[in-house]
Amino acid sequence: MENYCAFSKNHTCLKWLDYVITRQELEEADSLCHGNWIEIQRKNQYIQTLHEILDSNHISY
């Protein structure tokens, strides 16, 4: 998408700012999702370790 429109007085696209903001929000969301997924994986490993400890000591959970 380009910041040019042949149909406006100053030839700028009225939707350009919306496009830029939306793209930045998607990049931020992607970064946050990746960070959250890493945290979820770490928590899952921690839970698995706790399960193994409980199982090895015959403690029900």
PQR file with spaces between the fields and no chain letter, atoms N, CA, C, O and H, PARSE charges and radii, in Angstrom:
ATOM       1  N    MET     1       0.852   -1.173    0.000 -0.4000 1.5000
ATOM       2  CA   MET     1       0.000    0.000    0.000 -0.0000 2.0000
ATOM       3  C    MET     1       0.895    1.233    0.000  0.5500 1.7000
ATOM       4  O    MET     1       1.935    1.257    0.659 -0.5500 1.4000
ATOM       5  N    GLU     2       0.491    2.236   -0.730 -0.4000 1.5000
ATOM       6  CA   GLU     2       1.284    3.451   -0.823 -0.0000 2.0000
ATOM       7  C    GLU     2       0.476    4.637   -0.315  0.5500 1.7000
ATOM       8  O    GLU     2      -0.754    4.609   -0.316 -0.5500 1.4000
ATOM       9  H    GLU     2      -0.353    2.217   -1.266  0.4000 1.0000
ATOM      10  N    ASN     3       1.176    5.670    0.114 -0.4000 1.5000
ATOM      11  CA   ASN     3       0.535    6.881    0.601 -0.0000 2.0000
ATOM      12  C    ASN     3       0.272    7.828   -0.571  0.5500 1.7000
ATOM      13  O    ASN     3       0.719    8.974   -0.559 -0.5500 1.4000
ATOM      14  H    ASN     3       2.176    5.692    0.114  0.4000 1.0000
ATOM      15  N    TYR     4      -0.446    7.350   -1.567 -0.4000 1.5000
ATOM      16  CA   TYR     4      -0.767    8.163   -2.740 -0.0000 2.0000
ATOM      17  C    TYR     4      -2.186    7.845   -3.196  0.5500 1.7000
ATOM      18  O    TYR     4      -2.591    6.684   -3.258 -0.5500 1.4000
ATOM      19  H    TYR     4      -0.809    6.419   -1.576  0.4000 1.0000
ATOM      20  N    CYS     5      -2.930    8.900   -3.514 -0.4000 1.5000
ATOM      21  CA   CYS     5      -4.280    8.724   -4.037 -0.0000 2.0000
ATOM      22  C    CYS     5      -4.520    9.785   -5.113  0.5500 1.7000
ATOM      23  O    CYS     5      -4.386   10.981   -4.852 -0.5500 1.4000
ATOM      24  H    CYS     5      -2.601    9.843   -3.464  0.4000 1.0000
ATOM      25  N    ALA     6      -4.865    9.356   -6.287 -0.4000 1.5000
ATOM      26  CA   ALA     6      -5.076   10.278   -7.404 -0.0000 2.0000
ATOM      27  C    ALA     6      -6.364   11.076   -7.260  0.5500 1.7000
ATOM      28  O    ALA     6      -6.564   12.059   -7.974 -0.5500 1.4000
ATOM      29  H    ALA     6      -4.973    8.385   -6.499  0.4000 1.0000
ATOM      30  N    PHE     7      -7.236   10.670   -6.349 -0.4000 1.5000
ATOM      31  CA   PHE     7      -8.555   11.287   -6.255 -0.0000 2.0000
ATOM      32  C    PHE     7      -8.691   12.316   -5.140  0.5500 1.7000
ATOM      33  O    PHE     7      -9.765   12.898   -4.986 -0.5500 1.4000
ATOM      34  H    PHE     7      -7.073    9.872   -5.769  0.4000 1.0000
ATOM      35  N    SER     8      -7.652   12.559   -4.362 -0.4000 1.5000
ATOM      36  CA   SER     8      -7.736   13.575   -3.312 -0.0000 2.0000
ATOM      37  C    SER     8      -6.948   14.816   -3.734  0.5500 1.7000
ATOM      38  O    SER     8      -6.091   14.749   -4.615 -0.5500 1.4000
ATOM      39  H    SER     8      -6.780   12.086   -4.487  0.4000 1.0000
ATOM      40  N    LYS     9      -7.250   15.949   -3.092 -0.4000 1.5000
ATOM      41  CA   LYS     9      -6.607   17.213   -3.455 -0.0000 2.0000
ATOM      42  C    LYS     9      -5.090   17.162   -3.302  0.5500 1.7000
ATOM      43  O    LYS     9      -4.351   17.553   -4.206 -0.5500 1.4000
ATOM      44  H    LYS     9      -7.947   16.003   -2.377  0.4000 1.0000
ATOM      45  N    ASN    10      -4.644   16.686   -2.170 -0.4000 1.5000
ATOM      46  CA   ASN    10      -3.198   16.671   -1.915 -0.0000 2.0000
ATOM      47  C    ASN    10      -2.564   15.320   -2.252  0.5500 1.7000
ATOM      48  O    ASN    10      -1.404   15.077   -1.917 -0.5500 1.4000
ATOM      49  H    ASN    10      -5.245   16.369   -1.435  0.4000 1.0000
ATOM      50  N    HIS    11      -3.310   14.456   -2.902 -0.4000 1.5000
ATOM      51  CA   HIS    11      -2.842   13.150   -3.385 -0.0000 2.0000
ATOM      52  C    HIS    11      -2.345   12.222   -2.272  0.5500 1.7000
ATOM      53  O    HIS    11      -1.499   11.360   -2.513 -0.5500 1.4000
ATOM      54  H    HIS    11      -4.252   14.653   -3.174  0.4000 1.0000
ATOM      55  N    THR    12      -2.862   12.396   -1.073 -0.4000 1.5000
ATOM      56  CA   THR    12      -2.495   11.478    0.006 -0.0000 2.0000
ATOM      57  C    THR    12      -3.662   10.552    0.299  0.5500 1.7000
ATOM      58  O    THR    12      -4.826   10.938    0.197 -0.5500 1.4000
ATOM      59  H    THR    12      -3.548   13.096   -0.877  0.4000 1.0000
ATOM      60  N    CYS    13      -3.334    9.354    0.654 -0.4000 1.5000
ATOM      61  CA   CYS    13      -4.339    8.337    0.948 -0.0000 2.0000
ATOM      62  C    CYS    13      -4.928    8.596    2.332  0.5500 1.7000
ATOM      63  O    CYS    13      -4.191    8.704    3.312 -0.5500 1.4000
ATOM      64  H    CYS    13      -2.389    9.040    0.736  0.4000 1.0000
ATOM      65  N    LEU    14      -6.229    8.694    2.410 -0.4000 1.5000
ATOM      66  CA   LEU    14      -6.887    8.964    3.684 -0.0000 2.0000
ATOM      67  C    LEU    14      -6.807    7.763    4.623  0.5500 1.7000
ATOM      68  O    LEU    14      -6.902    7.921    5.840 -0.5500 1.4000
ATOM      69  H    LEU    14      -6.828    8.606    1.614  0.4000 1.0000
ATOM      70  N    LYS    15      -6.638    6.593    4.078 -0.4000 1.5000
ATOM      71  CA   LYS    15      -6.585    5.385    4.901 -0.0000 2.0000
ATOM      72  C    LYS    15      -5.157    5.006    5.290  0.5500 1.7000
ATOM      73  O    LYS    15      -4.954    3.994    5.962 -0.5500 1.4000
ATOM      74  H    LYS    15      -6.562    6.465    3.089  0.4000 1.0000
ATOM      75  N    TRP    16      -4.182    5.784    4.890 -0.4000 1.5000
ATOM      76  CA   TRP    16      -2.785    5.439    5.144 -0.0000 2.0000
ATOM      77  C    TRP    16      -2.481    5.350    6.632  0.5500 1.7000
ATOM      78  O    TRP    16      -1.826    4.405    7.073 -0.5500 1.4000
ATOM      79  H    TRP    16      -4.347    6.606    4.344  0.4000 1.0000
ATOM      80  N    LEU    17      -2.948    6.322    7.413 -0.4000 1.5000
ATOM      81  CA   LEU    17      -2.690    6.314    8.852 -0.0000 2.0000
ATOM      82  C    LEU    17      -3.312    5.075    9.490  0.5500 1.7000
ATOM      83  O    LEU    17      -2.688    4.442   10.342 -0.5500 1.4000
ATOM      84  H    LEU    17      -3.480    7.090    7.055  0.4000 1.0000
ATOM      85  N    ASP    18      -4.527    4.722    9.091 -0.4000 1.5000
ATOM      86  CA   ASP    18      -5.161    3.506    9.607 -0.0000 2.0000
ATOM      87  C    ASP    18      -4.318    2.280    9.282  0.5500 1.7000
ATOM      88  O    ASP    18      -4.146    1.395   10.121 -0.5500 1.4000
ATOM      89  H    ASP    18      -5.034    5.236    8.400  0.4000 1.0000
ATOM      90  N    TYR    19      -3.802    2.234    8.078 -0.4000 1.5000
ATOM      91  CA   TYR    19      -2.967    1.108    7.656 -0.0000 2.0000
ATOM      92  C    TYR    19      -1.707    1.015    8.515  0.5500 1.7000
ATOM      93  O    TYR    19      -1.349   -0.068    8.979 -0.5500 1.4000
ATOM      94  H    TYR    19      -3.942    2.953    7.397  0.4000 1.0000
ATOM      95  N    VAL    20      -1.043    2.137    8.724 -0.4000 1.5000
ATOM      96  CA   VAL    20       0.200    2.157    9.496 -0.0000 2.0000
ATOM      97  C    VAL    20      -0.067    1.739   10.942  0.5500 1.7000
ATOM      98  O    VAL    20       0.671    0.930   11.503 -0.5500 1.4000
ATOM      99  H    VAL    20      -1.334    3.016    8.347  0.4000 1.0000
ATOM     100  N    ILE    21      -1.111    2.286   11.536 -0.4000 1.5000
ATOM     101  CA   ILE    21      -1.443    1.953   12.926 -0.0000 2.0000
ATOM     102  C    ILE    21      -1.796    0.478   13.058  0.5500 1.7000
ATOM     103  O    ILE    21      -1.340   -0.190   13.987 -0.5500 1.4000
ATOM     104  H    ILE    21      -1.710    2.943   11.080  0.4000 1.0000
ATOM     105  N    THR    22      -2.597   -0.029   12.143 -0.4000 1.5000
ATOM     106  CA   THR    22      -2.989   -1.439   12.191 -0.0000 2.0000
ATOM     107  C    THR    22      -1.780   -2.349   12.039  0.5500 1.7000
ATOM     108  O    THR    22      -1.673   -3.356   12.738 -0.5500 1.4000
ATOM     109  H    THR    22      -2.967    0.513   11.388  0.4000 1.0000
ATOM     110  N    ARG    23      -0.875   -2.009   11.143 -0.4000 1.5000
ATOM     111  CA   ARG    23       0.334   -2.816   10.958 -0.0000 2.0000
ATOM     112  C    ARG    23       1.174   -2.834   12.225  0.5500 1.7000
ATOM     113  O    ARG    23       1.688   -3.883   12.612 -0.5500 1.4000
ATOM     114  H    ARG    23      -0.962   -1.191   10.575  0.4000 1.0000
ATOM     115  N    GLN    24       1.318   -1.684   12.874 -0.4000 1.5000
ATOM     116  CA   GLN    24       2.095   -1.618   14.113 -0.0000 2.0000
ATOM     117  C    GLN    24       1.431   -2.430   15.220  0.5500 1.7000
ATOM     118  O    GLN    24       2.112   -3.105   15.992 -0.5500 1.4000
ATOM     119  H    GLN    24       0.900   -0.831   12.560  0.4000 1.0000
ATOM     120  N    GLU    25       0.095   -2.366   15.300 -0.4000 1.5000
ATOM     121  CA   GLU    25      -0.620   -3.135   16.315 -0.0000 2.0000
ATOM     122  C    GLU    25      -0.459   -4.635   16.084  0.5500 1.7000
ATOM     123  O    GLU    25      -0.315   -5.399   17.038 -0.5500 1.4000
ATOM     124  H    GLU    25      -0.458   -1.818   14.673  0.4000 1.0000
ATOM     125  N    LEU    26      -0.482   -5.055   14.829 -0.4000 1.5000
ATOM     126  CA   LEU    26      -0.293   -6.477   14.524 -0.0000 2.0000
ATOM     127  C    LEU    26       1.119   -6.940   14.873  0.5500 1.7000
ATOM     128  O    LEU    26       1.300   -8.050   15.373 -0.5500 1.4000
ATOM     129  H    LEU    26      -0.598   -4.434   14.054  0.4000 1.0000
ATOM     130  N    GLU    27       2.111   -6.106   14.617 -0.4000 1.5000
ATOM     131  CA   GLU    27       3.487   -6.455   14.978 -0.0000 2.0000
ATOM     132  C    GLU    27       3.628   -6.577   16.490  0.5500 1.7000
ATOM     133  O    GLU    27       4.289   -7.491   16.983 -0.5500 1.4000
ATOM     134  H    GLU    27       1.963   -5.204   14.211  0.4000 1.0000
ATOM     135  N    GLU    28       3.004   -5.653   17.230 -0.4000 1.5000
ATOM     136  CA   GLU    28       3.056   -5.705   18.691 -0.0000 2.0000
ATOM     137  C    GLU    28       2.337   -6.949   19.217  0.5500 1.7000
ATOM     138  O    GLU    28       2.829   -7.618   20.126 -0.5500 1.4000
ATOM     139  H    GLU    28       2.467   -4.911   16.830  0.4000 1.0000
ATOM     140  N    ALA    29       1.177   -7.254   18.645 -0.4000 1.5000
ATOM     141  CA   ALA    29       0.425   -8.442   19.064 -0.0000 2.0000
ATOM     142  C    ALA    29       1.227   -9.707   18.802  0.5500 1.7000
ATOM     143  O    ALA    29       1.232  -10.621   19.627 -0.5500 1.4000
ATOM     144  H    ALA    29       0.777   -6.711   17.907  0.4000 1.0000
ATOM     145  N    ASP    30       1.901   -9.768   17.665 -0.4000 1.5000
ATOM     146  CA   ASP    30       2.719  -10.937   17.338 -0.0000 2.0000
ATOM     147  C    ASP    30       3.844  -11.101   18.354  0.5500 1.7000
ATOM     148  O    ASP    30       4.134  -12.214   18.793 -0.5500 1.4000
ATOM     149  H    ASP    30       1.896   -9.026   16.995  0.4000 1.0000
ATOM     150  N    SER    31       4.468  -10.001   18.722 -0.4000 1.5000
ATOM     151  CA   SER    31       5.548  -10.047   19.703 -0.0000 2.0000
ATOM     152  C    SER    31       5.034  -10.506   21.061  0.5500 1.7000
ATOM     153  O    SER    31       5.667  -11.329   21.723 -0.5500 1.4000
ATOM     154  H    SER    31       4.232   -9.097   18.365  0.4000 1.0000
ATOM     155  N    LEU    32       3.880   -9.974   21.481 -0.4000 1.5000
ATOM     156  CA   LEU    32       3.305  -10.356   22.767 -0.0000 2.0000
ATOM     157  C    LEU    32       2.897  -11.822   22.776  0.5500 1.7000
ATOM     158  O    LEU    32       3.116  -12.518   23.767 -0.5500 1.4000
ATOM     159  H    LEU    32       3.365   -9.306   20.944  0.4000 1.0000
ATOM     160  N    CYS    33       2.311  -12.294   21.690 -0.4000 1.5000
ATOM     161  CA   CYS    33       1.896  -13.698   21.609 -0.0000 2.0000
ATOM     162  C    CYS    33       3.104  -14.618   21.707  0.5500 1.7000
ATOM     163  O    CYS    33       3.048  -15.647   22.380 -0.5500 1.4000
ATOM     164  H    CYS    33       2.133  -11.728   20.885  0.4000 1.0000
ATOM     165  N    HIS    34       4.180  -14.261   21.049 -0.4000 1.5000
ATOM     166  CA   HIS    34       5.393  -15.078   21.099 -0.0000 2.0000
ATOM     167  C    HIS    34       5.929  -15.133   22.532  0.5500 1.7000
ATOM     168  O    HIS    34       6.302  -16.199   23.021 -0.5500 1.4000
ATOM     169  H    HIS    34       4.226  -13.425   20.502  0.4000 1.0000
ATOM     170  N    GLY    35       5.963  -13.986   23.194 -0.4000 1.5000
ATOM     171  CA   GLY    35       6.423  -13.939   24.583 -0.0000 2.0000
ATOM     172  C    GLY    35       5.531  -14.750   25.502  0.5500 1.7000
ATOM     173  O    GLY    35       6.018  -15.443   26.395 -0.5500 1.4000
ATOM     174  H    GLY    35       5.659  -13.120   22.796  0.4000 1.0000
ATOM     175  N    ASN    36       4.226  -14.667   25.285 -0.4000 1.5000
ATOM     176  CA   ASN    36       3.286  -15.442   26.095 -0.0000 2.0000
ATOM     177  C    ASN    36       3.477  -16.932   25.869  0.5500 1.7000
ATOM     178  O    ASN    36       3.412  -17.713   26.818 -0.5500 1.4000
ATOM     179  H    ASN    36       3.831  -14.104   24.559  0.4000 1.0000
ATOM     180  N    TRP    37       3.711  -17.335   24.632 -0.4000 1.5000
ATOM     181  CA   TRP    37       3.898  -18.753   24.333 -0.0000 2.0000
ATOM     182  C    TRP    37       5.145  -19.291   25.028  0.5500 1.7000
ATOM     183  O    TRP    37       5.132  -20.411   25.537 -0.5500 1.4000
ATOM     184  H    TRP    37       3.763  -16.700   23.861  0.4000 1.0000
ATOM     185  N    ILE    38       6.213  -18.511   25.054 -0.4000 1.5000
ATOM     186  CA   ILE    38       7.436  -18.928   25.747 -0.0000 2.0000
ATOM     187  C    ILE    38       7.151  -19.104   27.238  0.5500 1.7000
ATOM     188  O    ILE    38       7.598  -20.077   27.845 -0.5500 1.4000
ATOM     189  H    ILE    38       6.224  -17.601   24.640  0.4000 1.0000
ATOM     190  N    GLU    39       6.411  -18.169   27.826 -0.4000 1.5000
ATOM     191  CA   GLU    39       6.062  -18.269   29.244 -0.0000 2.0000
ATOM     192  C    GLU    39       5.189  -19.496   29.510  0.5500 1.7000
ATOM     193  O    GLU    39       5.382  -20.179   30.516 -0.5500 1.4000
ATOM     194  H    GLU    39       6.048  -17.378   27.332  0.4000 1.0000
ATOM     195  N    ILE    40       4.242  -19.781   28.634 -0.4000 1.5000
ATOM     196  CA   ILE    40       3.381  -20.956   28.785 -0.0000 2.0000
ATOM     197  C    ILE    40       4.217  -22.232   28.745  0.5500 1.7000
ATOM     198  O    ILE    40       3.990  -23.144   29.541 -0.5500 1.4000
ATOM     199  H    ILE    40       4.086  -19.226   27.817  0.4000 1.0000
ATOM     200  N    GLN    41       5.172  -22.306   27.836 -0.4000 1.5000
ATOM     201  CA   GLN    41       6.030  -23.488   27.746 -0.0000 2.0000
ATOM     202  C    GLN    41       6.848  -23.677   29.024  0.5500 1.7000
ATOM     203  O    GLN    41       6.997  -24.801   29.503 -0.5500 1.4000
ATOM     204  H    GLN    41       5.356  -21.565   27.189  0.4000 1.0000
ATOM     205  N    ARG    42       7.371  -22.598   29.573 -0.4000 1.5000
ATOM     206  CA   ARG    42       8.148  -22.687   30.819 -0.0000 2.0000
ATOM     207  C    ARG    42       7.275  -23.155   31.974  0.5500 1.7000
ATOM     208  O    ARG    42       7.683  -24.002   32.768 -0.5500 1.4000
ATOM     209  H    ARG    42       7.250  -21.685   29.184  0.4000 1.0000
ATOM     210  N    LYS    43       6.069  -22.598   32.061 -0.4000 1.5000
ATOM     211  CA   LYS    43       5.138  -23.006   33.125 -0.0000 2.0000
ATOM     212  C    LYS    43       4.770  -24.479   32.973  0.5500 1.7000
ATOM     213  O    LYS    43       4.669  -25.199   33.966 -0.5500 1.4000
ATOM     214  H    LYS    43       5.737  -21.910   31.416  0.4000 1.0000
ATOM     215  N    ASN    44       4.571  -24.925   31.747 -0.4000 1.5000
ATOM     216  CA   ASN    44       4.222  -26.320   31.502 -0.0000 2.0000
ATOM     217  C    ASN    44       5.363  -27.247   31.929  0.5500 1.7000
ATOM     218  O    ASN    44       5.117  -28.298   32.519 -0.5500 1.4000
ATOM     219  H    ASN    44       4.653  -24.339   30.940  0.4000 1.0000
ATOM     220  N    GLN    45       6.594  -26.868   31.638 -0.4000 1.5000
ATOM     221  CA   GLN    45       7.747  -27.669   32.072 -0.0000 2.0000
ATOM     222  C    GLN    45       7.814  -27.737   33.597  0.5500 1.7000
ATOM     223  O    GLN    45       8.111  -28.787   34.168 -0.5500 1.4000
ATOM     224  H    GLN    45       6.794  -26.014   31.158  0.4000 1.0000
ATOM     225  N    TYR    46       7.535  -26.613   34.247 -0.4000 1.5000
ATOM     226  CA   TYR    46       7.534  -26.558   35.709 -0.0000 2.0000
ATOM     227  C    TYR    46       6.460  -27.487   36.273  0.5500 1.7000
ATOM     228  O    TYR    46       6.713  -28.216   37.232 -0.5500 1.4000
ATOM     229  H    TYR    46       7.294  -25.760   33.783  0.4000 1.0000
ATOM     230  N    ILE    47       5.283  -27.465   35.692 -0.4000 1.5000
ATOM     231  CA   ILE    47       4.181  -28.323   36.133 -0.0000 2.0000
ATOM     232  C    ILE    47       4.530  -29.792   35.931  0.5500 1.7000
ATOM     233  O    ILE    47       4.253  -30.624   36.795 -0.5500 1.4000
ATOM     234  H    ILE    47       5.077  -26.872   34.913  0.4000 1.0000
ATOM     235  N    GLN    48       5.134  -30.108   34.797 -0.4000 1.5000
ATOM     236  CA   GLN    48       5.537  -31.497   34.542 -0.0000 2.0000
ATOM     237  C    GLN    48       6.553  -31.968   35.586  0.5500 1.7000
ATOM     238  O    GLN    48       6.485  -33.106   36.052 -0.5500 1.4000
ATOM     239  H    GLN    48       5.359  -29.432   34.095  0.4000 1.0000
ATOM     240  N    THR    49       7.480  -31.108   35.944 -0.4000 1.5000
ATOM     241  CA   THR    49       8.468  -31.452   36.970 -0.0000 2.0000
ATOM     242  C    THR    49       7.784  -31.693   38.309  0.5500 1.7000
ATOM     243  O    THR    49       8.115  -32.648   39.011 -0.5500 1.4000
ATOM     244  H    THR    49       7.536  -30.184   35.566  0.4000 1.0000
ATOM     245  N    LEU    50       6.837  -30.838   38.666 -0.4000 1.5000
ATOM     246  CA   LEU    50       6.096  -31.018   39.917 -0.0000 2.0000
ATOM     247  C    LEU    50       5.304  -32.321   39.902  0.5500 1.7000
ATOM     248  O    LEU    50       5.263  -33.028   40.909 -0.5500 1.4000
ATOM     249  H    LEU    50       6.568  -30.062   38.096  0.4000 1.0000
ATOM     250  N    HIS    51       4.679  -32.645   38.785 -0.4000 1.5000
ATOM     251  CA   HIS    51       3.943  -33.907   38.665 -0.0000 2.0000
ATOM     252  C    HIS    51       4.875  -35.095   38.886  0.5500 1.7000
ATOM     253  O    HIS    51       4.519  -36.044   39.585 -0.5500 1.4000
ATOM     254  H    HIS    51       4.712  -32.070   37.967  0.4000 1.0000
ATOM     255  N    GLU    52       6.051  -35.045   38.299 -0.4000 1.5000
ATOM     256  CA   GLU    52       7.013  -36.138   38.461 -0.0000 2.0000
ATOM     257  C    GLU    52       7.433  -36.294   39.919  0.5500 1.7000
ATOM     258  O    GLU    52       7.547  -37.412   40.421 -0.5500 1.4000
ATOM     259  H    GLU    52       6.340  -34.275   37.731  0.4000 1.0000
ATOM     260  N    ILE    53       7.661  -35.181   40.590 -0.4000 1.5000
ATOM     261  CA   ILE    53       8.042  -35.227   42.009 -0.0000 2.0000
ATOM     262  C    ILE    53       6.910  -35.818   42.843  0.5500 1.7000
ATOM     263  O    ILE    53       7.145  -36.675   43.695 -0.5500 1.4000
ATOM     264  H    ILE    53       7.568  -34.272   40.182  0.4000 1.0000
ATOM     265  N    LEU    54       5.688  -35.362   42.598 -0.4000 1.5000
ATOM     266  CA   LEU    54       4.539  -35.883   43.341 -0.0000 2.0000
ATOM     267  C    LEU    54       4.343  -37.372   43.075  0.5500 1.7000
ATOM     268  O    LEU    54       4.094  -38.147   43.999 -0.5500 1.4000
ATOM     269  H    LEU    54       5.497  -34.666   41.906  0.4000 1.0000
ATOM     270  N    ASP    55       4.456  -37.767   41.813 -0.4000 1.5000
ATOM     271  CA   ASP    55       4.292  -39.181   41.463 -0.0000 2.0000
ATOM     272  C    ASP    55       5.379  -40.048   42.098  0.5500 1.7000
ATOM     273  O    ASP    55       5.094  -41.141   42.587 -0.5500 1.4000
ATOM     274  H    ASP    55       4.658  -37.138   41.063  0.4000 1.0000
ATOM     275  N    SER    56       6.606  -39.572   42.091 -0.4000 1.5000
ATOM     276  CA   SER    56       7.703  -40.366   42.655 -0.0000 2.0000
ATOM     277  C    SER    56       7.566  -40.536   44.167  0.5500 1.7000
ATOM     278  O    SER    56       8.096  -41.489   44.738 -0.5500 1.4000
ATOM     279  H    SER    56       6.838  -38.684   41.694  0.4000 1.0000
ATOM     280  N    ASN    57       6.862  -39.620   44.809 -0.4000 1.5000
ATOM     281  CA   ASN    57       6.635  -39.702   46.257 -0.0000 2.0000
ATOM     282  C    ASN    57       5.246  -40.228   46.597  0.5500 1.7000
ATOM     283  O    ASN    57       4.825  -40.171   47.752 -0.5500 1.4000
ATOM     284  H    ASN    57       6.432  -38.845   44.346  0.4000 1.0000
ATOM     285  N    HIS    58       4.540  -40.736   45.603 -0.4000 1.5000
ATOM     286  CA   HIS    58       3.198  -41.319   45.768 -0.0000 2.0000
ATOM     287  C    HIS    58       2.227  -40.348   46.447  0.5500 1.7000
ATOM     288  O    HIS    58       1.462  -40.721   47.336 -0.5500 1.4000
ATOM     289  H    HIS    58       4.883  -40.783   44.664  0.4000 1.0000
ATOM     290  N    ILE    59       2.283  -39.120   46.008 -0.4000 1.5000
ATOM     291  CA   ILE    59       1.374  -38.090   46.522 -0.0000 2.0000
ATOM     292  C    ILE    59       0.350  -37.804   45.437  0.5500 1.7000
ATOM     293  O    ILE    59       0.702  -37.492   44.300 -0.5500 1.4000
ATOM     294  H    ILE    59       2.904  -38.816   45.285  0.4000 1.0000
ATOM     295  N    SER    60      -0.938  -37.917   45.807 -0.4000 1.5000
ATOM     296  CA   SER    60      -1.982  -37.668   44.810 -0.0000 2.0000
ATOM     297  C    SER    60      -2.204  -36.166   44.643  0.5500 1.7000
ATOM     298  O    SER    60      -1.981  -35.378   45.562 -0.5500 1.4000
ATOM     299  H    SER    60      -1.223  -38.171   46.731  0.4000 1.0000
ATOM     300  N    TYR    61      -2.629  -35.813   43.495 -0.4000 1.5000
ATOM     301  CA   TYR    61      -2.888  -34.398   43.191 -0.0000 2.0000
ATOM     302  C    TYR    61      -4.162  -34.246   42.422  0.5500 1.7000
ATOM     303  O    TYR    61      -4.545  -33.128   42.077 -0.5500 1.4000
ATOM     304  H    TYR    61      -2.810  -36.453   42.749  0.4000 1.0000
